[in-house]
């Protein structure tokens, strides 16, 4: 992300962002870490949705499989 894009996202001037980077490195660092965390959280949410879909798919496939019955008449995977 360019500084111009970042400034736009934060609704601040690019000069302000550059000033923070130079004069307030802790503020700039926390800002950048926060933005990275925001991105990682979004990715985790997407991965969680994909994993849930995979689990549902696996359950559907599992329900379609007919396993042989054991000596008690219970279907069991081999």
PyMOL Python script that loads the backbone (N, CA, C, O; Angstrom):
from pymol import cmd

cmd.read_pdbstr("""\
ATOM      1  N   UNK A   1       0.853  -1.169   0.000  1.00  0.00           N
ATOM      2  CA  UNK A   1       0.000   0.000   0.000  1.00  0.00           C
ATOM      3  C   UNK A   1       0.903   1.239   0.000  1.00  0.00           C
ATOM      4  O   UNK A   1       1.823   1.348   0.811  1.00  0.00           O
ATOM      5  N   UNK A   2       0.632   2.150  -0.904  1.00  0.00           N
ATOM      6  CA  UNK A   2       1.425   3.375  -0.963  1.00  0.00           C
ATOM      7  C   UNK A   2       1.061   4.291   0.192  1.00  0.00           C
ATOM      8  O   UNK A   2       0.019   4.134   0.829  1.00  0.00           O
ATOM      9  N   UNK A   3       1.941   5.251   0.450  1.00  0.00           N
ATOM     10  CA  UNK A   3       1.634   6.210   1.516  1.00  0.00           C
ATOM     11  C   UNK A   3       0.395   7.018   1.182  1.00  0.00           C
ATOM     12  O   UNK A   3      -0.369   7.390   2.072  1.00  0.00           O
ATOM     13  N   UNK A   4       0.195   7.289  -0.096  1.00  0.00           N
ATOM     14  CA  UNK A   4      -0.996   8.031  -0.510  1.00  0.00           C
ATOM     15  C   UNK A   4      -2.258   7.205  -0.217  1.00  0.00           C
ATOM     16  O   UNK A   4      -3.239   7.734   0.306  1.00  0.00           O
ATOM     17  N   UNK A   5      -2.229   5.922  -0.552  1.00  0.00           N
ATOM     18  CA  UNK A   5      -3.376   5.046  -0.269  1.00  0.00           C
ATOM     19  C   UNK A   5      -3.617   4.925   1.225  1.00  0.00           C
ATOM     20  O   UNK A   5      -4.757   4.978   1.687  1.00  0.00           O
ATOM     21  N   UNK A   6      -2.533   4.761   1.977  1.00  0.00           N
ATOM     22  CA  UNK A   6      -2.642   4.639   3.424  1.00  0.00           C
ATOM     23  C   UNK A   6      -3.222   5.904   4.039  1.00  0.00           C
ATOM     24  O   UNK A   6      -4.110   5.837   4.889  1.00  0.00           O
ATOM     25  N   UNK A   7      -2.723   7.046   3.611  1.00  0.00           N
ATOM     26  CA  UNK A   7      -3.250   8.317   4.117  1.00  0.00           C
ATOM     27  C   UNK A   7      -4.734   8.454   3.785  1.00  0.00           C
ATOM     28  O   UNK A   7      -5.523   8.912   4.612  1.00  0.00           O
ATOM     29  N   UNK A   8      -5.105   8.055   2.577  1.00  0.00           N
ATOM     30  CA  UNK A   8      -6.519   8.117   2.195  1.00  0.00           C
ATOM     31  C   UNK A   8      -7.371   7.208   3.055  1.00  0.00           C
ATOM     32  O   UNK A   8      -8.470   7.580   3.466  1.00  0.00           O
ATOM     33  N   UNK A   9      -6.869   6.023   3.324  1.00  0.00           N
ATOM     34  CA  UNK A   9      -7.608   5.079   4.168  1.00  0.00           C
ATOM     35  C   UNK A   9      -7.812   5.629   5.577  1.00  0.00           C
ATOM     36  O   UNK A   9      -8.846   5.401   6.205  1.00  0.00           O
ATOM     37  N   UNK A  10      -6.807   6.358   6.058  1.00  0.00           N
ATOM     38  CA  UNK A  10      -6.869   6.912   7.416  1.00  0.00           C
ATOM     39  C   UNK A  10      -7.512   8.296   7.443  1.00  0.00           C
ATOM     40  O   UNK A  10      -7.710   8.872   8.513  1.00  0.00           O
ATOM     41  N   UNK A  11      -7.834   8.825   6.271  1.00  0.00           N
ATOM     42  CA  UNK A  11      -8.429  10.152   6.139  1.00  0.00           C
ATOM     43  C   UNK A  11      -7.514  11.221   6.737  1.00  0.00           C
ATOM     44  O   UNK A  11      -7.954  12.107   7.469  1.00  0.00           O
ATOM     45  N   UNK A  12      -6.225  11.109   6.399  1.00  0.00           N
ATOM     46  CA  UNK A  12      -5.248  12.110   6.809  1.00  0.00           C
ATOM     47  C   UNK A  12      -4.430  12.514   5.596  1.00  0.00           C
ATOM     48  O   UNK A  12      -4.490  11.867   4.550  1.00  0.00           O
ATOM     49  N   UNK A  13      -3.675  13.576   5.740  1.00  0.00           N
ATOM     50  CA  UNK A  13      -2.810  14.068   4.683  1.00  0.00           C
ATOM     51  C   UNK A  13      -1.553  13.215   4.617  1.00  0.00           C
ATOM     52  O   UNK A  13      -1.084  12.722   5.642  1.00  0.00           O
ATOM     53  N   UNK A  14      -1.006  13.039   3.424  1.00  0.00           N
ATOM     54  CA  UNK A  14       0.228  12.267   3.251  1.00  0.00           C
ATOM     55  C   UNK A  14       1.352  12.901   4.064  1.00  0.00           C
ATOM     56  O   UNK A  14       2.187  12.190   4.624  1.00  0.00           O
ATOM     57  N   UNK A  15       1.381  14.232   4.134  1.00  0.00           N
ATOM     58  CA  UNK A  15       2.413  14.920   4.911  1.00  0.00           C
ATOM     59  C   UNK A  15       2.320  14.532   6.385  1.00  0.00           C
ATOM     60  O   UNK A  15       3.339  14.370   7.056  1.00  0.00           O
ATOM     61  N   UNK A  16       1.110  14.386   6.875  1.00  0.00           N
ATOM     62  CA  UNK A  16       0.918  13.979   8.272  1.00  0.00           C
ATOM     63  C   UNK A  16       1.509  12.597   8.501  1.00  0.00           C
ATOM     64  O   UNK A  16       2.207  12.367   9.488  1.00  0.00           O
ATOM     65  N   UNK A  17       1.229  11.692   7.597  1.00  0.00           N
ATOM     66  CA  UNK A  17       1.754  10.334   7.709  1.00  0.00           C
ATOM     67  C   UNK A  17       3.278  10.344   7.691  1.00  0.00           C
ATOM     68  O   UNK A  17       3.913   9.656   8.491  1.00  0.00           O
ATOM     69  N   UNK A  18       3.865  11.117   6.789  1.00  0.00           N
ATOM     70  CA  UNK A  18       5.326  11.206   6.717  1.00  0.00           C
ATOM     71  C   UNK A  18       5.907  11.836   7.982  1.00  0.00           C
ATOM     72  O   UNK A  18       6.964  11.429   8.465  1.00  0.00           O
ATOM     73  N   UNK A  19       5.205  12.829   8.507  1.00  0.00           N
ATOM     74  CA  UNK A  19       5.643  13.485   9.746  1.00  0.00           C
ATOM     75  C   UNK A  19       5.606  12.498  10.905  1.00  0.00           C
ATOM     76  O   UNK A  19       6.532  12.455  11.716  1.00  0.00           O
ATOM     77  N   UNK A  20       4.530  11.699  10.988  1.00  0.00           N
ATOM     78  CA  UNK A  20       4.453  10.686  12.049  1.00  0.00           C
ATOM     79  C   UNK A  20       5.613   9.700  11.932  1.00  0.00           C
ATOM     80  O   UNK A  20       6.229   9.326  12.930  1.00  0.00           O
ATOM     81  N   UNK A  21       5.898   9.293  10.714  1.00  0.00           N
ATOM     82  CA  UNK A  21       6.974   8.327  10.502  1.00  0.00           C
ATOM     83  C   UNK A  21       8.315   8.895  10.976  1.00  0.00           C
ATOM     84  O   UNK A  21       9.130   8.184  11.564  1.00  0.00           O
ATOM     85  N   UNK A  22       8.529  10.182  10.709  1.00  0.00           N
ATOM     86  CA  UNK A  22       9.795  10.827  11.078  1.00  0.00           C
ATOM     87  C   UNK A  22       9.817  11.235  12.555  1.00  0.00           C
ATOM     88  O   UNK A  22      10.772  10.926  13.268  1.00  0.00           O
ATOM     89  N   UNK A  23       8.773  11.925  13.014  1.00  0.00           N
ATOM     90  CA  UNK A  23       8.777  12.534  14.346  1.00  0.00           C
ATOM     91  C   UNK A  23       8.103  11.695  15.425  1.00  0.00           C
ATOM     92  O   UNK A  23       8.365  11.887  16.612  1.00  0.00           O
ATOM     93  N   UNK A  24       7.252  10.782  15.030  1.00  0.00           N
ATOM     94  CA  UNK A  24       6.506   9.938  15.979  1.00  0.00           C
ATOM     95  C   UNK A  24       6.628   8.476  15.555  1.00  0.00           C
ATOM     96  O   UNK A  24       5.626   7.849  15.210  1.00  0.00           O
ATOM     97  N   UNK A  25       7.833   7.929  15.578  1.00  0.00           N
ATOM     98  CA  UNK A  25       8.025   6.571  15.068  1.00  0.00           C
ATOM     99  C   UNK A  25       7.202   5.521  15.816  1.00  0.00           C
ATOM    100  O   UNK A  25       6.805   4.517  15.224  1.00  0.00           O
ATOM    101  N   UNK A  26       6.941   5.734  17.099  1.00  0.00           N
ATOM    102  CA  UNK A  26       6.131   4.767  17.846  1.00  0.00           C
ATOM    103  C   UNK A  26       4.684   4.775  17.350  1.00  0.00           C
ATOM    104  O   UNK A  26       4.056   3.724  17.221  1.00  0.00           O
ATOM    105  N   UNK A  27       4.172   5.959  17.077  1.00  0.00           N
ATOM    106  CA  UNK A  27       2.806   6.074  16.544  1.00  0.00           C
ATOM    107  C   UNK A  27       2.741   5.408  15.174  1.00  0.00           C
ATOM    108  O   UNK A  27       1.817   4.647  14.887  1.00  0.00           O
ATOM    109  N   UNK A  28       3.723   5.699  14.338  1.00  0.00           N
ATOM    110  CA  UNK A  28       3.756   5.112  12.996  1.00  0.00           C
ATOM    111  C   UNK A  28       3.866   3.591  13.083  1.00  0.00           C
ATOM    112  O   UNK A  28       3.172   2.871  12.365  1.00  0.00           O
ATOM    113  N   UNK A  29       4.739   3.107  13.964  1.00  0.00           N
ATOM    114  CA  UNK A  29       4.922   1.663  14.136  1.00  0.00           C
ATOM    115  C   UNK A  29       3.622   1.004  14.565  1.00  0.00           C
ATOM    116  O   UNK A  29       3.223  -0.014  14.000  1.00  0.00           O
ATOM    117  N   UNK A  30       2.952   1.583  15.571  1.00  0.00           N
ATOM    118  CA  UNK A  30       1.686   1.009  16.037  1.00  0.00           C
ATOM    119  C   UNK A  30       0.622   1.033  14.947  1.00  0.00           C
ATOM    120  O   UNK A  30      -0.168   0.098  14.818  1.00  0.00           O
ATOM    121  N   UNK A  31       0.609   2.091  14.177  1.00  0.00           N
ATOM    122  CA  UNK A  31      -0.333   2.200  13.069  1.00  0.00           C
ATOM    123  C   UNK A  31      -0.094   1.089  12.053  1.00  0.00           C
ATOM    124  O   UNK A  31      -1.036   0.431  11.613  1.00  0.00           O
ATOM    125  N   UNK A  32       1.167   0.883  11.683  1.00  0.00           N
ATOM    126  CA  UNK A  32       1.488  -0.140  10.695  1.00  0.00           C
ATOM    127  C   UNK A  32       1.196  -1.540  11.230  1.00  0.00           C
ATOM    128  O   UNK A  32       0.689  -2.388  10.495  1.00  0.00           O
ATOM    129  N   UNK A  33       1.507  -1.787  12.484  1.00  0.00           N
ATOM    130  CA  UNK A  33       1.202  -3.087  13.090  1.00  0.00           C
ATOM    131  C   UNK A  33      -0.312  -3.302  13.123  1.00  0.00           C
ATOM    132  O   UNK A  33      -0.796  -4.394  12.822  1.00  0.00           O
ATOM    133  N   UNK A  34      -1.043  -2.271  13.483  1.00  0.00           N
ATOM    134  CA  UNK A  34      -2.507  -2.376  13.525  1.00  0.00           C
ATOM    135  C   UNK A  34      -3.097  -2.684  12.161  1.00  0.00           C
ATOM    136  O   UNK A  34      -4.016  -3.494  12.049  1.00  0.00           O
ATOM    137  N   UNK A  35      -2.581  -2.051  11.136  1.00  0.00           N
ATOM    138  CA  UNK A  35      -3.072  -2.309   9.778  1.00  0.00           C
ATOM    139  C   UNK A  35      -2.747  -3.734   9.342  1.00  0.00           C
ATOM    140  O   UNK A  35      -3.562  -4.394   8.697  1.00  0.00           O
ATOM    141  N   UNK A  36      -1.551  -4.207   9.697  1.00  0.00           N
ATOM    142  CA  UNK A  36      -1.184  -5.584   9.353  1.00  0.00           C
ATOM    143  C   UNK A  36      -2.077  -6.572  10.101  1.00  0.00           C
ATOM    144  O   UNK A  36      -2.517  -7.574   9.538  1.00  0.00           O
ATOM    145  N   UNK A  37      -2.339  -6.278  11.378  1.00  0.00           N
ATOM    146  CA  UNK A  37      -3.218  -7.142  12.170  1.00  0.00           C
ATOM    147  C   UNK A  37      -4.622  -7.170  11.568  1.00  0.00           C
ATOM    148  O   UNK A  37      -5.251  -8.226  11.504  1.00  0.00           O
ATOM    149  N   UNK A  38      -5.107  -6.024  11.134  1.00  0.00           N
ATOM    150  CA  UNK A  38      -6.426  -5.947  10.503  1.00  0.00           C
ATOM    151  C   UNK A  38      -6.482  -6.843   9.265  1.00  0.00           C
ATOM    152  O   UNK A  38      -7.461  -7.555   9.042  1.00  0.00           O
ATOM    153  N   UNK A  39      -5.427  -6.796   8.474  1.00  0.00           N
ATOM    154  CA  UNK A  39      -5.348  -7.627   7.275  1.00  0.00           C
ATOM    155  C   UNK A  39      -5.299  -9.110   7.637  1.00  0.00           C
ATOM    156  O   UNK A  39      -5.967  -9.929   7.006  1.00  0.00           O
ATOM    157  N   UNK A  40      -4.515  -9.448   8.644  1.00  0.00           N
ATOM    158  CA  UNK A  40      -4.395 -10.843   9.057  1.00  0.00           C
ATOM    159  C   UNK A  40      -5.716 -11.373   9.620  1.00  0.00           C
ATOM    160  O   UNK A  40      -6.069 -12.529   9.386  1.00  0.00           O
ATOM    161  N   UNK A  41      -6.440 -10.544  10.353  1.00  0.00           N
ATOM    162  CA  UNK A  41      -7.741 -10.945  10.892  1.00  0.00           C
ATOM    163  C   UNK A  41      -8.713 -11.224   9.748  1.00  0.00           C
ATOM    164  O   UNK A  41      -9.455 -12.206   9.785  1.00  0.00           O
ATOM    165  N   UNK A  42      -8.709 -10.368   8.741  1.00  0.00           N
ATOM    166  CA  UNK A  42      -9.582 -10.590   7.578  1.00  0.00           C
ATOM    167  C   UNK A  42      -9.230 -11.907   6.894  1.00  0.00           C
ATOM    168  O   UNK A  42     -10.119 -12.657   6.491  1.00  0.00           O
ATOM    169  N   UNK A  43      -7.938 -12.190   6.762  1.00  0.00           N
ATOM    170  CA  UNK A  43      -7.509 -13.449   6.150  1.00  0.00           C
ATOM    171  C   UNK A  43      -7.927 -14.649   7.000  1.00  0.00           C
ATOM    172  O   UNK A  43      -8.360 -15.672   6.470  1.00  0.00           O
ATOM    173  N   UNK A  44      -7.797 -14.518   8.311  1.00  0.00           N
ATOM    174  CA  UNK A  44      -8.209 -15.611   9.206  1.00  0.00           C
ATOM    175  C   UNK A  44      -9.704 -15.879   9.083  1.00  0.00           C
ATOM    176  O   UNK A  44     -10.129 -17.034   9.067  1.00  0.00           O
ATOM    177  N   UNK A  45     -10.494 -14.831   8.997  1.00  0.00           N
ATOM    178  CA  UNK A  45     -11.942 -15.000   8.849  1.00  0.00           C
ATOM    179  C   UNK A  45     -12.265 -15.724   7.546  1.00  0.00           C
ATOM    180  O   UNK A  45     -13.119 -16.610   7.516  1.00  0.00           O
ATOM    181  N   UNK A  46     -11.584 -15.345   6.480  1.00  0.00           N
ATOM    182  CA  UNK A  46     -11.814 -16.000   5.190  1.00  0.00           C
ATOM    183  C   UNK A  46     -11.402 -17.467   5.261  1.00  0.00           C
ATOM    184  O   UNK A  46     -12.109 -18.337   4.752  1.00  0.00           O
ATOM    185  N   UNK A  47     -10.266 -17.743   5.888  1.00  0.00           N
ATOM    186  CA  UNK A  47      -9.818 -19.124   6.043  1.00  0.00           C
ATOM    187  C   UNK A  47     -10.792 -19.929   6.899  1.00  0.00           C
ATOM    188  O   UNK A  47     -11.033 -21.105   6.626  1.00  0.00           O
ATOM    189  N   UNK A  48     -11.349 -19.304   7.928  1.00  0.00           N
ATOM    190  CA  UNK A  48     -12.322 -19.995   8.784  1.00  0.00           C
ATOM    191  C   UNK A  48     -13.579 -20.346   7.987  1.00  0.00           C
ATOM    192  O   UNK A  48     -14.137 -21.432   8.146  1.00  0.00           O
ATOM    193  N   UNK A  49     -14.021 -19.427   7.132  1.00  0.00           N
ATOM    194  CA  UNK A  49     -15.192 -19.711   6.281  1.00  0.00           C
ATOM    195  C   UNK A  49     -14.890 -20.872   5.332  1.00  0.00           C
ATOM    196  O   UNK A  49     -15.720 -21.762   5.147  1.00  0.00           O
ATOM    197  N   UNK A  50     -13.705 -20.858   4.737  1.00  0.00           N
ATOM    198  CA  UNK A  50     -13.330 -21.931   3.814  1.00  0.00           C
ATOM    199  C   UNK A  50     -13.226 -23.260   4.556  1.00  0.00           C
ATOM    200  O   UNK A  50     -13.635 -24.294   4.027  1.00  0.00           O
ATOM    201  N   UNK A  51     -12.693 -23.247   5.757  1.00  0.00           N
ATOM    202  CA  UNK A  51     -12.587 -24.464   6.553  1.00  0.00           C
ATOM    203  C   UNK A  51     -13.972 -24.993   6.918  1.00  0.00           C
ATOM    204  O   UNK A  51     -14.201 -26.202   6.881  1.00  0.00           O
ATOM    205  N   UNK A  52     -14.878 -24.115   7.263  1.00  0.00           N
ATOM    206  CA  UNK A  52     -16.242 -24.542   7.581  1.00  0.00           C
ATOM    207  C   UNK A  52     -16.897 -25.191   6.364  1.00  0.00           C
ATOM    208  O   UNK A  52     -17.601 -26.193   6.498  1.00  0.00           O
ATOM    209  N   UNK A  53     -16.672 -24.631   5.193  1.00  0.00           N
ATOM    210  CA  UNK A  53     -17.214 -25.227   3.967  1.00  0.00           C
ATOM    211  C   UNK A  53     -16.606 -26.608   3.731  1.00  0.00           C
ATOM    212  O   UNK A  53     -17.307 -27.533   3.321  1.00  0.00           O
ATOM    213  N   UNK A  54     -15.331 -26.747   3.983  1.00  0.00           N
ATOM    214  CA  UNK A  54     -14.669 -28.040   3.818  1.00  0.00           C
ATOM    215  C   UNK A  54     -15.231 -29.062   4.804  1.00  0.00           C
ATOM    216  O   UNK A  54     -15.454 -30.217   4.441  1.00  0.00           O
ATOM    217  N   UNK A  55     -15.456 -28.649   6.029  1.00  0.00           N
ATOM    218  CA  UNK A  55     -16.027 -29.549   7.034  1.00  0.00           C
ATOM    219  C   UNK A  55     -17.415 -30.000   6.612  1.00  0.00           C
ATOM    220  O   UNK A  55     -17.744 -31.182   6.712  1.00  0.00           O
ATOM    221  N   UNK A  56     -18.228 -29.070   6.144  1.00  0.00           N
ATOM    222  CA  UNK A  56     -19.571 -29.419   5.684  1.00  0.00           C
ATOM    223  C   UNK A  56     -19.499 -30.383   4.499  1.00  0.00           C
ATOM    224  O   UNK A  56     -20.280 -31.331   4.418  1.00  0.00           O
ATOM    225  N   UNK A  57     -18.569 -30.140   3.587  1.00  0.00           N
ATOM    226  CA  UNK A  57     -18.406 -31.022   2.437  1.00  0.00           C
ATOM    227  C   UNK A  57     -18.005 -32.416   2.907  1.00  0.00           C
ATOM    228  O   UNK A  57     -18.562 -33.413   2.447  1.00  0.00           O
ATOM    229  N   UNK A  58     -17.056 -32.488   3.806  1.00  0.00           N
ATOM    230  CA  UNK A  58     -16.593 -33.776   4.322  1.00  0.00           C
ATOM    231  C   UNK A  58     -17.737 -34.513   5.007  1.00  0.00           C
ATOM    232  O   UNK A  58     -17.882 -35.723   4.831  1.00  0.00           O
ATOM    233  N   UNK A  59     -18.552 -33.804   5.785  1.00  0.00           N
ATOM    234  CA  UNK A  59     -19.686 -34.436   6.456  1.00  0.00           C
ATOM    235  C   UNK A  59     -20.699 -34.966   5.445  1.00  0.00           C
ATOM    236  O   UNK A  59     -21.274 -36.038   5.635  1.00  0.00           O
ATOM    237  N   UNK A  60     -20.912 -34.206   4.369  1.00  0.00           N
ATOM    238  CA  UNK A  60     -21.859 -34.649   3.337  1.00  0.00           C
ATOM    239  C   UNK A  60     -21.343 -35.904   2.647  1.00  0.00           C
ATOM    240  O   UNK A  60     -22.096 -36.852   2.425  1.00  0.00           O
ATOM    241  N   UNK A  61     -20.066 -35.906   2.311  1.00  0.00           N
ATOM    242  CA  UNK A  61     -19.472 -37.079   1.673  1.00  0.00           C
ATOM    243  C   UNK A  61     -19.538 -38.270   2.621  1.00  0.00           C
ATOM    244  O   UNK A  61     -19.892 -39.376   2.212  1.00  0.00           O
ATOM    245  N   UNK A  62     -19.201 -38.048   3.873  1.00  0.00           N
ATOM    246  CA  UNK A  62     -19.223 -39.120   4.878  1.00  0.00           C
ATOM    247  C   UNK A  62     -20.621 -39.723   4.990  1.00  0.00           C
ATOM    248  O   UNK A  62     -20.772 -40.936   5.139  1.00  0.00           O
ATOM    249  N   UNK A  63     -21.640 -38.868   4.917  1.00  0.00           N
ATOM    250  CA  UNK A  63     -23.016 -39.377   5.051  1.00  0.00           C
ATOM    251  C   UNK A  63     -23.440 -40.201   3.833  1.00  0.00           C
ATOM    252  O   UNK A  63     -24.372 -41.001   3.917  1.00  0.00           O
ATOM    253  N   UNK A  64     -22.761 -40.006   2.710  1.00  0.00           N
ATOM    254  CA  UNK A  64     -23.095 -40.750   1.499  1.00  0.00           C
ATOM    255  C   UNK A  64     -22.426 -42.121   1.446  1.00  0.00           C
ATOM    256  O   UNK A  64     -22.826 -42.977   0.657  1.00  0.00           O
ATOM    257  N   UNK A  65     -21.428 -42.327   2.265  1.00  0.00           N
ATOM    258  CA  UNK A  65     -20.678 -43.583   2.237  1.00  0.00           C
ATOM    259  C   UNK A  65     -21.394 -44.626   3.089  1.00  0.00           C
ATOM    260  O   UNK A  65     -21.830 -44.346   4.206  1.00  0.00           O
ATOM    261  N   UNK A  66     -21.505 -45.809   2.548  1.00  0.00           N
ATOM    262  CA  UNK A  66     -22.079 -46.918   3.309  1.00  0.00           C
ATOM    263  C   UNK A  66     -20.945 -47.831   3.736  1.00  0.00           C
ATOM    264  O   UNK A  66     -20.309 -48.485   2.910  1.00  0.00           O
ATOM    265  N   UNK A  67     -20.703 -47.865   5.025  1.00  0.00           N
ATOM    266  CA  UNK A  67     -19.637 -48.700   5.564  1.00  0.00           C
ATOM    267  C   UNK A  67     -20.173 -50.102   5.836  1.00  0.00           C
ATOM    268  O   UNK A  67     -21.364 -50.276   6.093  1.00  0.00           O
ATOM    269  N   UNK A  68     -19.294 -51.099   5.779  1.00  0.00           N
ATOM    270  CA  UNK A  68     -19.723 -52.459   6.127  1.00  0.00           C
ATOM    271  C   UNK A  68     -20.129 -52.513   7.607  1.00  0.00           C
ATOM    272  O   UNK A  68     -19.626 -51.750   8.432  1.00  0.00           O
ATOM    273  N   UNK A  69     -21.030 -53.412   7.914  1.00  0.00           N
ATOM    274  CA  UNK A  69     -21.499 -53.552   9.304  1.00  0.00           C
ATOM    275  C   UNK A  69     -20.568 -54.480  10.069  1.00  0.00           C
ATOM    276  O   UNK A  69     -20.043 -55.452   9.527  1.00  0.00           O
ATOM    277  N   UNK A  70     -20.377 -54.153  11.349  1.00  0.00           N
ATOM    278  CA  UNK A  70     -19.569 -55.032  12.183  1.00  0.00           C
ATOM    279  C   UNK A  70     -20.444 -56.166  12.723  1.00  0.00           C
ATOM    280  O   UNK A  70     -21.600 -56.294  12.320  1.00  0.00           O
ATOM    281  N   UNK A  71     -19.919 -56.974  13.612  1.00  0.00           N
ATOM    282  CA  UNK A  71     -20.647 -58.130  14.131  1.00  0.00           C
ATOM    283  C   UNK A  71     -21.910 -57.731  14.905  1.00  0.00           C
ATOM    284  O   UNK A  71     -22.812 -58.550  15.079  1.00  0.00           O
ATOM    285  N   UNK A  72     -21.975 -56.490  15.364  1.00  0.00           N
ATOM    286  CA  UNK A  72     -23.157 -56.005  16.098  1.00  0.00           C
ATOM    287  C   UNK A  72     -24.146 -55.318  15.175  1.00  0.00           C
ATOM    288  O   UNK A  72     -25.185 -54.835  15.626  1.00  0.00           O
ATOM    289  N   UNK A  73     -23.833 -55.268  13.881  1.00  0.00           N
ATOM    290  CA  UNK A  73     -24.746 -54.658  12.918  1.00  0.00           C
ATOM    291  C   UNK A  73     -24.564 -53.145  12.808  1.00  0.00           C
ATOM    292  O   UNK A  73     -25.435 -52.456  12.277  1.00  0.00           O
ATOM    293  N   UNK A  74     -23.441 -52.621  13.307  1.00  0.00           N
ATOM    294  CA  UNK A  74     -23.189 -51.186  13.278  1.00  0.00           C
ATOM    295  C   UNK A  74     -22.258 -50.876  12.098  1.00  0.00           C
ATOM    296  O   UNK A  74     -21.236 -51.538  11.915  1.00  0.00           O
ATOM    297  N   UNK A  75     -22.622 -49.866  11.305  1.00  0.00           N
ATOM    298  CA  UNK A  75     -21.751 -49.456  10.217  1.00  0.00           C
ATOM    299  C   UNK A  75     -20.494 -48.839  10.782  1.00  0.00           C
ATOM    300  O   UNK A  75     -20.561 -47.932  11.612  1.00  0.00           O
ATOM    301  N   UNK A  76     -19.349 -49.321  10.342  1.00  0.00           N
ATOM    302  CA  UNK A  76     -18.055 -48.803  10.828  1.00  0.00           C
ATOM    303  C   UNK A  76     -17.109 -48.622   9.669  1.00  0.00           C
ATOM    304  O   UNK A  76     -17.067 -49.444   8.754  1.00  0.00           O
ATOM    305  N   UNK A  77     -16.340 -47.531   9.707  1.00  0.00           N
ATOM    306  CA  UNK A  77     -15.313 -47.342   8.677  1.00  0.00           C
ATOM    307  C   UNK A  77     -14.250 -48.417   8.807  1.00  0.00           C
ATOM    308  O   UNK A  77     -13.953 -48.879   9.909  1.00  0.00           O
ATOM    309  N   UNK A  78     -13.685 -48.809   7.689  1.00  0.00           N
ATOM    310  CA  UNK A  78     -12.626 -49.825   7.728  1.00  0.00           C
ATOM    311  C   UNK A  78     -11.272 -49.184   7.788  1.00  0.00           C
ATOM    312  O   UNK A  78     -10.259 -49.882   7.827  1.00  0.00           O
TER     313      UNK A  78
END
""", "prot")
cmd.dss("prot")
cmd.show_as("cartoon", "prot")
cmd.util.cbc("prot")
cmd.orient("prot")
